[in-house]
Amino acid sequence: MKKVNIKKVFLMIADAVIVALSSLLSNSLLGLFEILVYQNNGVISVHTSRIFWIMGTNALFSFFLLFVLGCYSRVWREIKGRDYVVTGCAVTIGLTLSALLNMYANHEATVPFFFFNLVVTIAALVGFRVIFKHTFEEISNASIEENRDRTLIVGAGRAAYMILSEIRGAAADPNNPSNSILPVCLVDDDVSKFNTKVLGVDVVGTTNDIPTICKQYKVELILFAIPSCDESDRKRIMALCSKSGCRIKTVPYLSQLFLDDDKPEIMSQVKDIRIEDLLGREPITFDKARIRDFISGKVCMVTGGGGSIGSELVRQIAKYHPKQVIIVDIYENNAYDIQQELYIEYEDRLNLVTLIASVRDCDKMEQIFNEYKPQVVFHAAAHKHVPLMETSPAEAVKNNIFGTWNMVTLAEKYHTEKFVMISTDKAVNPTNVMGATKRCCEMIVQYMSQKGSHTEFVTTRFGNVLGSNGSVIPLFRRQIESGKPVTVTHPDIIRYFMTIPEAVSLVLEAAAIARGGEIFVLDMGDPVKITTLAENLIRMYGKVPYRDVEIKFTGLRPGEKLFEELLMDEEGLKETENKKIFIGNQINIDSEQLTAQLKELHKVAETNDNDATVKQLEKMVETFHHKVN
């Protein structure tokens, strides 16, 4: 059964009543005019005994013509000038037919009455429609505004103009996502724009006024719309936005925007602010042509290929047309995930092999090297969780150090062209087992390069990566979303941060320019205070730190230190063509001492004596000062 449209039924009834009452009103006014002007010397009104009949026929014919001409088929908010013209035509035809019928039935309708009644009726019906539409729109807009976010747009330039144009153009489509935004004001640091309007929206202040303006205008959402903003200003403005307690969305960098000249769309590219947007470091650029020349046509193997760094390595390598990509990982779930992702994206255009194996199993790894003959090996497999390795140092040694030893030995044996090891800033003056094992791995890689080999051995070292397995950001998010306090180990703890794609791009470019023995270090900008990171993340959720979400300081974990370093004291820095990448000089390794110490460490680790393992690590890594909290 078809649902009855209440608005249309109401309009039909209202039209019939308006037409009838217009006839009565027209006749009454004409009668009054006769009395005042003609003083009964002329008849222009209709006799009272006839008027009710005429009212009925006028209403009947007008309603019929309005229905036939489609005046009730329009959605109210879509009524335009043409519809008012059609309404006038319908009434004119309807009243004409009614007059002819009344003349035929001797129910006289005078000519003055006909024309006056026609004008009054059309004016009444059109006026009613205008008022009804306006009222409907006011009610609808009020209802819609209740469900729209009061939005402050940062920037009053081209991006803001495009955003406001899109929002205005989408107003007729209730399902358009742009309708979730209600722009209430703009801010801009260009003084010439003060007290001006952009498509009717006021520019009310500067970026320094953001916290005050947000309170004054009851802002719920801030939209950062300065895609060309330099990084220092971006960091400053983002910090002000985060202090407002409002949710934040941002337009991508100008270089990342996709704009079609015929129909430029920007709202679809607006994203929720990411925590890396608050780090205040310019996006790092890399020499893609050099990386392509290095990767194209080669067999590339990635150990730990299912992990956060390893999987991104695989993604980026796949873009440069390798001959074959080999994923090696002991954890089948992660390996399966990246395998399926690449199958979906590349189908049969990528020669992909996924193998479940441990770098600790030298025999299995030799089978893989012998069968696939990898030309480039990226060694990302490692135990990396600092607190867990403090309680299992023997496992850290077996996996990290001797897994690396297996890999470098096989890479040399099977004539791998380049071997790239993924290291960490925790390897510098380590205070924990994980960092010490990574420093040992760096020493092994430098030893292999130093002794002379057709394989070029290289190390890449960087700090924490945002969003990686075990990083603080996913932990903070889970805590905030579950309503629990955010836990930070120490109020003064600082870390260097970079994104996973940046870390991987560094690895690839370092591999491309490597000649063997280098430790490549990324200039990661200023260190970030973890407490500030937690506060900003809480604000990104629209909450107030320490009021809505508690920050609890739990004390430094075993092996954790307040700050990380990127370079050993004895390492100098050399610049590369990429201003963000530096090369640390190779440290001379006593090969006999290293091999002897590795044999002793292997013997101790196999006994699973954790204390003895740590002591042997301290002998091997002179800068390792084990810190037990």
C-alpha positions as CSV (number, residue, x, y, z in Angstrom):
1,M,0.0,0.0,0.0
2,K,1.4,3.4,-1.1
3,K,2.3,5.7,1.8
4,V,0.2,8.9,1.9
5,N,2.2,12.1,1.7
6,I,0.9,14.3,4.5
7,K,2.4,17.5,3.1
8,K,0.8,17.0,-0.3
9,V,-2.7,16.2,1.2
10,F,-2.4,19.3,3.4
11,L,-1.5,21.4,0.3
12,M,-4.4,20.1,-1.7
13,I,-6.9,20.9,1.1
14,A,-5.3,24.2,1.7
15,D,-5.5,25.1,-2.0
16,A,-9.2,24.3,-2.2
17,V,-10.0,26.3,0.9
18,I,-7.8,29.3,-0.4
19,V,-9.6,29.3,-3.8
20,A,-13.1,29.2,-2.1
21,L,-12.2,31.9,0.4
22,S,-10.6,34.0,-2.3
23,S,-13.9,34.0,-4.2
24,L,-15.8,35.0,-1.1
25,L,-13.2,37.7,-0.2
26,S,-13.3,39.0,-3.8
27,N,-17.0,39.3,-3.8
28,S,-17.1,41.0,-0.4
29,L,-14.6,43.6,-1.4
30,L,-16.5,44.2,-4.7
31,G,-19.7,44.6,-2.7
32,L,-18.0,47.1,-0.3
33,F,-16.7,48.9,-3.4
34,E,-20.2,49.1,-4.8
35,I,-21.6,50.7,-1.6
36,L,-18.8,53.2,-1.2
37,V,-18.2,54.2,-4.9
38,Y,-21.2,53.2,-7.1
39,Q,-23.8,53.6,-4.3
40,N,-25.9,50.8,-5.8
41,N,-25.9,52.4,-9.3
42,G,-23.9,49.5,-10.7
43,V,-23.5,45.8,-10.1
44,I,-20.0,44.3,-10.1
45,S,-20.4,41.7,-7.3
46,V,-22.2,38.4,-7.3
47,H,-25.5,38.0,-5.5
48,T,-25.1,36.3,-2.2
49,S,-27.4,33.4,-3.3
50,R,-25.0,32.5,-6.1
51,I,-21.6,33.1,-4.4
52,F,-21.5,29.7,-2.6
53,W,-22.1,27.8,-5.8
54,I,-19.4,29.8,-7.5
55,M,-17.0,29.2,-4.6
56,G,-17.5,25.4,-5.0
57,T,-17.0,25.3,-8.8
58,N,-14.0,27.6,-8.6
59,A,-12.4,25.3,-6.0
60,L,-13.2,22.2,-7.9
61,F,-11.9,23.3,-11.3
62,S,-8.8,25.0,-9.8
63,F,-7.9,21.9,-7.8
64,F,-8.4,19.7,-10.9
65,L,-6.1,21.8,-13.1
66,L,-3.5,22.2,-10.3
67,F,-3.4,18.4,-10.0
68,V,-3.4,17.7,-13.8
69,L,-0.5,20.2,-14.4
70,G,1.6,18.5,-11.7
71,C,1.6,21.2,-9.1
72,Y,1.5,18.5,-6.4
73,S,4.3,16.4,-7.7
74,R,7.2,18.8,-6.7
75,V,9.3,18.4,-3.6
76,W,8.7,21.6,-1.6
77,R,12.3,22.6,-1.2
78,E,12.7,22.3,-5.0
79,I,9.9,24.7,-6.0
80,K,11.2,27.3,-8.4
81,G,9.8,30.3,-10.5
82,R,8.5,28.0,-13.2
83,D,6.2,26.2,-10.7
84,Y,4.7,29.5,-9.6
85,V,3.9,30.3,-13.3
86,V,2.3,26.8,-13.7
87,T,0.2,27.5,-10.6
88,G,-1.0,30.8,-12.1
89,C,-1.9,29.1,-15.4
90,A,-3.8,26.3,-13.6
91,V,-5.9,28.8,-11.6
92,T,-6.6,31.0,-14.7
93,I,-7.9,28.0,-16.7
94,G,-9.8,26.6,-13.7
95,L,-11.5,29.9,-13.0
96,T,-12.3,30.4,-16.7
97,L,-14.0,27.0,-16.9
98,S,-15.8,27.7,-13.7
99,A,-17.1,31.0,-15.1
100,L,-18.3,29.4,-18.3
101,L,-20.1,26.7,-16.4
102,N,-21.8,29.3,-14.1
103,M,-22.8,31.4,-17.2
104,Y,-24.3,28.3,-18.8
105,A,-26.2,27.5,-15.5
106,N,-27.4,31.2,-15.2
107,H,-25.3,31.6,-12.1
108,E,-24.1,35.0,-13.2
109,A,-20.5,35.9,-12.6
110,T,-19.7,39.4,-13.6
111,V,-16.7,40.2,-15.6
112,P,-15.2,42.5,-12.9
113,F,-15.7,39.7,-10.4
114,F,-14.0,37.2,-12.7
115,F,-10.9,39.3,-13.1
116,F,-10.7,40.6,-9.6
117,N,-11.2,37.0,-8.2
118,L,-8.5,35.7,-10.6
119,V,-5.9,38.2,-9.3
120,V,-6.8,37.6,-5.6
121,T,-6.8,33.8,-6.1
122,I,-3.4,33.7,-7.9
123,A,-1.9,36.1,-5.3
124,A,-3.2,34.0,-2.5
125,L,-2.0,30.6,-3.9
126,V,1.4,31.8,-4.9
127,G,1.8,33.7,-1.7
128,F,0.8,30.7,0.3
129,R,3.4,28.6,-1.6
130,V,6.2,31.1,-1.0
131,I,5.4,31.3,2.8
132,F,5.0,27.5,3.0
133,K,8.3,26.9,1.3
134,H,10.1,29.5,3.4
135,T,8.7,28.1,6.6
136,F,9.5,24.5,5.5
137,E,13.1,25.5,4.7
138,E,13.5,27.3,8.0
139,I,12.3,24.3,9.9
140,S,14.4,21.9,7.8
141,N,17.5,24.1,8.1
142,A,17.1,24.4,11.8
143,S,16.8,20.6,12.0
144,I,19.8,20.1,9.7
145,E,21.9,22.6,11.6
146,E,21.3,20.7,14.8
147,N,23.1,17.8,13.1
148,R,25.9,19.8,11.5
149,D,29.2,20.6,13.1
150,R,29.8,24.3,13.7
151,T,33.0,24.7,11.9
152,L,35.9,27.2,12.0
153,I,37.9,27.2,8.7
154,V,41.6,28.1,9.2
155,G,42.7,30.0,6.1
156,A,40.6,32.3,3.9
157,G,42.3,31.6,0.6
158,R,41.5,29.5,-2.4
159,A,41.1,26.2,-0.5
160,A,38.6,27.8,1.8
161,Y,36.7,29.3,-1.2
162,M,36.6,25.8,-2.8
163,I,35.4,24.2,0.4
164,L,32.6,26.8,0.9
165,S,31.6,26.4,-2.7
166,E,31.3,22.7,-2.4
167,I,29.3,23.0,0.8
168,R,26.9,25.5,-0.8
169,G,26.6,23.3,-3.9
170,A,25.8,20.2,-1.9
171,A,23.0,21.9,0.1
172,A,20.3,20.3,-2.1
173,D,21.6,16.8,-1.5
174,P,20.9,15.7,2.1
175,N,23.2,12.6,1.6
176,N,26.2,14.6,0.6
177,P,28.9,14.4,3.4
178,S,29.6,18.1,3.0
179,N,26.3,18.8,4.6
180,S,27.7,17.6,7.9
181,I,29.7,20.9,8.1
182,L,28.2,24.3,9.1
183,P,30.9,27.0,8.4
184,V,30.4,29.7,11.1
185,C,33.6,31.7,10.6
186,L,37.2,31.9,9.2
187,V,40.5,33.0,10.5
188,D,43.6,34.1,8.5
189,D,46.8,35.8,9.3
190,D,46.6,38.1,6.2
191,V,45.5,41.5,7.7
192,S,43.9,42.6,4.4
193,K,41.3,39.8,4.9
194,F,40.1,41.0,8.3
195,N,36.3,41.8,8.5
196,T,35.7,40.5,5.0
197,K,33.6,37.6,3.9
198,V,34.2,34.5,1.8
199,L,31.0,33.4,0.2
200,G,29.1,35.0,3.1
201,V,31.2,33.6,5.9
202,D,33.0,36.2,8.1
203,V,36.8,36.3,8.5
204,V,36.8,37.1,12.3
205,G,40.5,37.0,13.4
206,T,44.0,35.5,13.2
207,T,45.2,32.0,14.0
208,N,46.4,33.3,17.4
209,D,42.7,33.9,18.2
210,I,41.6,30.3,17.5
211,P,41.0,29.2,21.1
212,T,39.0,32.3,21.9
213,I,37.0,32.2,18.7
214,C,36.2,28.6,19.2
215,K,34.6,29.5,22.5
216,Q,32.8,32.6,21.2
217,Y,31.3,30.9,18.2
218,K,30.7,27.5,19.9
219,V,32.9,25.8,17.3
220,E,32.8,22.0,17.3
221,L,35.1,21.3,14.3
222,I,38.2,23.0,13.0
223,L,39.1,22.6,9.3
224,F,42.7,23.4,8.5
225,A,42.6,24.7,4.9
226,I,46.1,26.0,4.2
227,P,47.6,23.3,2.0
228,S,50.7,25.4,1.2
229,C,51.5,26.3,4.8
230,D,55.1,25.9,5.7
231,E,55.9,23.4,8.4
232,S,56.8,25.8,11.3
233,D,53.5,27.7,10.9
234,R,51.6,24.4,10.5
235,K,53.0,23.1,13.8
236,R,52.2,26.4,15.6
237,I,48.6,26.5,14.2
238,M,48.0,22.9,14.9
239,A,49.1,23.4,18.5
240,L,46.6,26.2,18.9
241,C,43.8,24.1,17.3
242,S,44.5,21.2,19.6
243,K,44.3,23.5,22.6
244,S,40.7,24.5,21.6
245,G,39.4,21.0,22.5
246,C,37.6,20.8,19.1
247,R,37.9,18.0,16.6
248,I,40.3,18.8,13.7
249,K,40.3,17.9,10.1
250,T,43.0,19.0,7.6
251,V,43.4,19.6,3.9
252,P,46.5,17.6,2.5
253,Y,49.7,19.4,1.5
254,L,49.4,21.2,-1.9
255,S,51.6,18.6,-3.5
256,Q,49.3,15.8,-2.3
257,L,46.0,17.4,-3.5
258,F,44.3,16.1,-6.6
259,L,42.4,18.9,-8.3
260,D,40.4,18.5,-11.5
261,D,40.1,21.9,-13.4
262,D,36.6,21.0,-14.6
263,K,35.2,20.0,-11.3
264,P,37.7,20.7,-8.5
265,E,36.7,18.7,-5.3
266,I,38.5,19.2,-2.1
267,M,36.1,18.1,0.6
268,S,36.5,14.4,-0.4
269,Q,40.3,14.8,0.3
270,V,39.9,16.4,3.8
271,K,41.1,14.0,6.4
272,D,41.0,13.7,10.2
273,I,44.2,15.1,11.7
274,R,46.8,12.6,12.3
275,I,49.2,12.7,15.2
276,E,52.2,13.1,12.8
277,D,50.6,16.4,11.7
278,L,51.5,17.7,15.2
279,L,55.2,16.7,15.0
280,G,56.2,19.7,13.1
281,R,58.6,18.1,10.6
282,E,58.6,18.7,6.9
283,P,57.7,15.7,4.7
284,I,60.9,14.0,3.6
285,T,61.5,13.7,-0.2
286,F,63.4,10.9,-1.8
287,D,65.0,10.2,-5.1
288,K,62.4,7.8,-6.6
289,A,64.3,7.5,-9.9
290,R,67.4,6.3,-8.1
291,I,65.4,3.8,-6.1
292,R,63.7,2.6,-9.2
293,D,67.0,2.0,-11.0
294,F,68.2,0.1,-8.0
295,I,65.1,-2.2,-7.5
296,S,63.8,-2.6,-11.0
297,G,64.4,-6.1,-12.4
298,K,66.0,-7.5,-9.2
299,V,65.0,-10.4,-6.9
300,C,64.4,-8.7,-3.5
301,M,63.9,-10.5,-0.2
302,V,62.5,-9.0,3.0
303,T,62.9,-10.8,6.3
304,G,60.3,-9.9,8.8
305,G,58.2,-9.0,5.7
306,G,54.9,-9.1,7.6
307,G,55.9,-6.6,10.3
308,S,55.2,-2.9,10.3
309,I,58.5,-1.9,8.7
310,G,58.9,-5.1,6.6
311,S,55.4,-4.9,5.1
312,E,55.9,-1.3,4.1
313,L,59.2,-2.3,2.5
314,V,57.4,-4.9,0.5
315,R,54.7,-2.4,-0.6
316,Q,57.2,0.2,-1.8
317,I,59.5,-2.3,-3.5
318,A,56.5,-3.6,-5.4
319,K,56.0,-0.2,-7.0
320,Y,59.5,-0.2,-8.6
321,H,59.0,-3.3,-10.8
322,P,61.2,-5.9,-9.2
323,K,61.8,-9.2,-10.9
324,Q,60.5,-11.0,-7.7
325,V,59.6,-10.2,-4.1
326,I,60.2,-12.7,-1.4
327,I,58.5,-12.3,1.9
328,V,60.1,-14.2,4.8
329,D,58.4,-14.2,8.2
330,I,57.9,-16.6,11.1
331,Y,54.5,-15.2,11.9
332,E,52.0,-16.5,9.3
333,N,49.1,-14.1,10.0
334,N,51.1,-10.9,9.2
335,A,52.7,-12.6,6.2
336,Y,49.3,-13.7,4.9
337,D,47.8,-10.1,5.3
338,I,50.5,-8.4,3.2
339,Q,50.4,-11.2,0.7
340,Q,46.6,-10.8,0.2
341,E,47.0,-7.0,0.0
342,L,49.5,-7.3,-2.8
343,Y,47.5,-10.0,-4.6
344,I,44.5,-7.6,-4.6
345,E,46.5,-4.6,-5.8
346,Y,48.7,-6.2,-8.4
347,E,47.0,-9.5,-9.3
348,D,49.4,-11.4,-11.5
349,R,51.6,-8.4,-12.3
350,L,53.8,-9.0,-9.3
351,N,56.0,-12.1,-8.9
352,L,55.4,-12.6,-5.2
353,V,56.6,-15.5,-3.0
354,T,55.6,-15.7,0.7
355,L,57.6,-18.1,2.9
356,I,57.1,-19.0,6.6
357,A,60.6,-19.4,8.1
358,S,62.8,-18.1,10.9
359,V,66.1,-16.4,10.4
360,R,67.3,-18.5,13.3
361,D,67.0,-21.6,11.2
362,C,70.2,-21.4,9.1
363,D,69.5,-24.6,7.1
364,K,66.0,-23.4,6.1
365,M,67.3,-19.9,5.2
366,E,70.1,-21.6,3.1
367,Q,67.5,-23.5,1.2
368,I,65.7,-20.2,0.4
369,F,68.9,-18.5,-0.7
370,N,69.9,-21.4,-2.8
371,E,66.5,-21.6,-4.6
372,Y,65.7,-17.9,-5.1
373,K,69.2,-16.3,-5.3
374,P,68.1,-12.9,-3.9
375,Q,70.1,-10.0,-5.3
376,V,69.0,-7.5,-2.6
377,V,68.2,-8.5,1.0
378,F,66.4,-6.2,3.5
379,H,66.8,-7.7,6.9
380,A,63.9,-6.4,9.1
381,A,63.3,-9.5,11.2
382,A,64.0,-8.9,14.9
383,H,62.6,-9.0,18.4
384,K,62.2,-5.3,19.2
385,H,60.0,-4.8,22.2
386,V,62.3,-3.3,24.8
387,P,60.5,-4.5,28.1
388,L,59.9,-8.0,26.7
389,M,63.6,-8.4,25.7
390,E,64.6,-7.4,29.2
391,T,63.0,-10.5,30.5
392,S,64.1,-12.7,27.7
393,P,67.6,-11.6,26.8
394,A,68.7,-15.0,25.5
395,E,65.9,-15.0,23.0
396,A,66.8,-11.5,21.9
397,V,70.4,-12.7,21.3
398,K,69.4,-15.8,19.4
399,N,67.0,-14.0,17.1
400,N,68.5,-10.6,16.6
401,I,72.3,-11.3,16.7
402,F,72.5,-14.9,15.4
403,G,69.6,-14.5,13.0
404,T,71.6,-11.6,11.5
405,W,74.8,-13.6,11.5
406,N,73.0,-16.3,9.5
407,M,71.7,-13.8,7.0
408,V,75.0,-12.0,6.4
409,T,76.8,-15.3,6.0
410,L,74.3,-16.6,3.5
411,A,74.2,-13.3,1.6
412,E,77.9,-13.5,1.1
413,K,77.9,-17.2,0.2
414,Y,75.2,-16.7,-2.4
415,H,76.6,-13.5,-3.9
416,T,73.8,-11.2,-2.8
417,E,74.5,-7.7,-4.3
418,K,73.4,-5.7,-1.3
419,F,72.4,-6.5,2.2
420,V,70.6,-3.8,4.2
421,M,70.0,-4.2,7.9
422,I,67.3,-2.3,9.8
423,S,68.7,-0.8,13.0
424,T,67.4,1.6,15.6
425,D,68.5,4.6,17.6
426,K,68.4,2.3,20.7
427,A,71.6,0.8,19.4
428,V,73.5,4.0,20.3
429,N,74.9,3.9,23.9
430,P,72.3,1.2,24.7
431,T,70.8,0.8,28.1
432,N,68.6,-2.2,27.3
433,V,69.1,-5.7,25.8
434,M,67.2,-5.0,22.6
435,G,69.4,-1.9,21.8
436,A,72.6,-3.9,22.7
437,T,71.6,-6.8,20.4
438,K,71.0,-4.3,17.6
439,R,74.4,-2.7,18.2
440,C,75.9,-6.2,17.9
441,C,74.1,-6.6,14.6
442,E,75.6,-3.3,13.4
443,M,79.0,-4.5,14.3
444,I,78.5,-7.8,12.4
445,V,77.4,-5.9,9.3
446,Q,80.4,-3.6,9.5
447,Y,82.7,-6.6,10.1
448,M,81.4,-8.2,6.9
449,S,82.0,-5.1,4.9
450,Q,85.4,-4.5,6.5
451,K,86.7,-8.0,5.7
452,G,86.0,-7.5,2.0
453,S,83.2,-9.0,0.0
454,H,81.4,-8.7,-3.3
455,T,78.3,-8.1,-1.2
456,E,77.7,-4.5,-0.1
457,F,76.7,-4.5,3.5
458,V,74.8,-1.4,4.9
459,T,72.9,-0.4,8.0
460,T,70.1,2.1,8.3
461,R,69.3,3.6,11.7
462,F,66.3,5.6,12.6
463,G,64.1,6.4,15.6
464,N,60.6,5.4,16.5
465,V,58.0,5.0,13.8
466,L,54.5,6.1,14.3
467,G,51.9,3.4,14.1
468,S,54.3,0.5,14.2
469,N,53.6,-2.6,16.2
470,G,54.3,-1.7,19.8
471,S,54.5,2.0,19.4
472,V,52.9,4.4,21.8
473,I,50.2,5.8,19.5
474,P,48.1,2.6,19.1
475,L,48.4,2.1,22.8
476,F,47.3,5.7,23.6
477,R,44.4,5.4,21.2
478,R,43.2,2.1,22.8
479,Q,43.4,3.7,26.3
480,I,41.5,6.9,25.2
481,E,38.8,5.0,23.3
482,S,38.2,2.6,26.3
483,G,37.9,5.5,28.7
484,K,41.1,4.5,30.6
485,P,44.0,6.8,31.7
486,V,46.8,7.3,29.2
487,T,50.0,5.9,30.6
488,V,53.3,7.6,30.1
489,T,56.4,6.2,31.8
490,H,58.0,9.6,32.7
491,P,56.8,13.2,32.3
492,D,60.1,14.2,30.7
493,I,60.7,11.3,28.4
494,I,61.4,12.3,24.7
495,R,61.7,10.4,21.5
496,Y,62.4,11.0,17.8
497,F,59.6,10.1,15.5
498,M,59.1,9.4,11.8
499,T,56.3,7.8,9.7
500,I,56.7,4.2,8.5
501,P,56.7,5.3,4.8
502,E,59.5,7.8,5.6
503,A,61.5,5.1,7.4
504,V,61.1,2.7,4.5
505,S,61.9,5.3,1.9
506,L,65.1,6.0,3.8
507,V,66.0,2.4,3.7
508,L,65.5,2.2,0.0
509,E,67.4,5.3,-0.9
510,A,70.2,4.3,1.5
511,A,70.4,0.9,-0.2
512,A,70.5,2.7,-3.6
513,I,73.5,4.9,-2.7
514,A,75.3,2.5,-0.4
515,R,78.8,1.3,-1.3
516,G,79.3,-0.9,1.8
517,G,80.0,-0.3,5.5
518,E,77.9,2.8,6.0
519,I,75.5,3.5,8.7
520,F,72.8,5.8,7.3
521,V,71.1,8.1,9.8
522,L,68.0,10.2,9.2
523,D,67.8,13.7,10.4
524,M,64.6,13.3,12.3
525,G,64.2,16.9,13.4
526,D,63.5,17.9,17.0
527,P,62.7,15.3,19.5
528,V,59.1,15.0,20.7
529,K,58.1,14.9,24.4
530,I,55.9,11.9,24.9
531,T,53.7,13.8,27.4
532,T,53.0,16.4,24.7
533,L,52.2,13.7,22.2
534,A,49.7,12.2,24.6
535,E,48.1,15.6,25.4
536,N,47.7,16.4,21.7
537,L,46.2,13.0,20.9
538,I,43.7,13.4,23.7
539,R,42.7,16.8,22.3
540,M,42.3,15.3,18.8
541,Y,39.5,13.2,20.4
542,G,37.9,16.4,21.5
543,K,38.7,15.9,25.1
544,V,40.7,17.9,27.6
545,P,43.9,16.3,29.1
546,Y,43.9,15.8,32.8
547,R,40.2,16.7,33.0
548,D,38.4,14.3,30.6
549,V,41.3,11.9,30.3
550,E,43.9,11.3,33.0
551,I,47.6,11.0,32.1
552,K,49.2,8.6,34.6
553,F,53.0,8.4,34.9
554,T,54.0,4.8,35.6
555,G,57.8,5.1,35.9
556,L,60.5,4.1,33.4
557,R,60.3,0.5,32.2
558,P,63.3,-1.9,32.4
559,G,65.9,-0.8,30.0
560,E,64.2,2.4,29.1
561,K,66.0,5.8,29.0
562,L,64.7,9.3,28.9
563,F,66.1,10.2,25.6
564,E,67.5,8.3,22.5
565,E,70.6,9.2,20.5
566,L,71.2,8.7,16.8
567,L,75.0,8.6,16.6
568,M,77.8,7.0,18.5
569,D,80.3,9.5,19.9
570,E,83.1,8.1,17.7
571,E,81.0,8.4,14.5
572,G,81.4,11.4,12.3
573,L,78.7,12.6,9.9
574,K,79.0,13.0,6.1
575,E,76.3,14.6,4.1
576,T,74.6,12.9,1.1
577,E,72.6,14.3,-1.8
578,N,69.5,14.0,0.4
579,K,69.8,16.7,3.0
580,K,67.9,14.6,5.5
581,I,70.2,11.6,5.2
582,F,73.7,11.4,6.7
583,I,76.4,8.7,6.7
584,G,78.2,7.7,9.9
585,N,81.8,6.7,9.4
586,Q,82.6,3.0,9.6
587,I,84.1,1.9,13.0
588,N,87.0,-0.4,12.8
589,I,86.2,-3.8,14.0
590,D,88.7,-6.3,15.5
591,S,87.6,-9.3,13.5
592,E,89.3,-11.9,15.7
593,Q,87.9,-10.4,18.9
594,L,84.4,-10.1,17.4
595,T,84.3,-13.7,16.2
596,A,85.6,-15.0,19.5
597,Q,83.0,-13.0,21.5
598,L,80.2,-14.2,19.2
599,K,81.2,-17.8,19.8
600,E,81.1,-17.2,23.6
601,L,77.8,-15.3,23.4
602,H,76.3,-18.1,21.3
603,K,77.4,-20.7,23.8
604,V,76.0,-18.7,26.7
605,A,72.7,-17.9,25.0
606,E,72.1,-21.5,24.2
607,T,72.1,-22.3,28.0
608,N,69.3,-19.7,28.4
609,D,71.2,-18.2,31.3
610,N,69.8,-14.6,31.1
611,D,72.3,-13.0,33.5
612,A,75.3,-14.6,31.8
613,T,73.9,-13.5,28.4
614,V,73.6,-9.9,29.6
615,K,77.2,-9.9,31.0
616,Q,78.6,-11.2,27.7
617,L,76.6,-8.5,25.8
618,E,78.3,-5.9,28.1
619,K,81.7,-7.3,27.1
620,M,80.9,-7.1,23.4
621,V,79.3,-3.7,23.4
622,E,81.5,-1.3,25.4
623,T,78.9,1.4,25.4
624,F,76.2,-0.9,26.8
625,H,75.4,0.1,30.4
626,H,72.5,-2.1,31.4
627,K,70.0,-0.1,33.3
628,V,67.7,-2.1,35.6
629,N,64.7,0.1,36.8
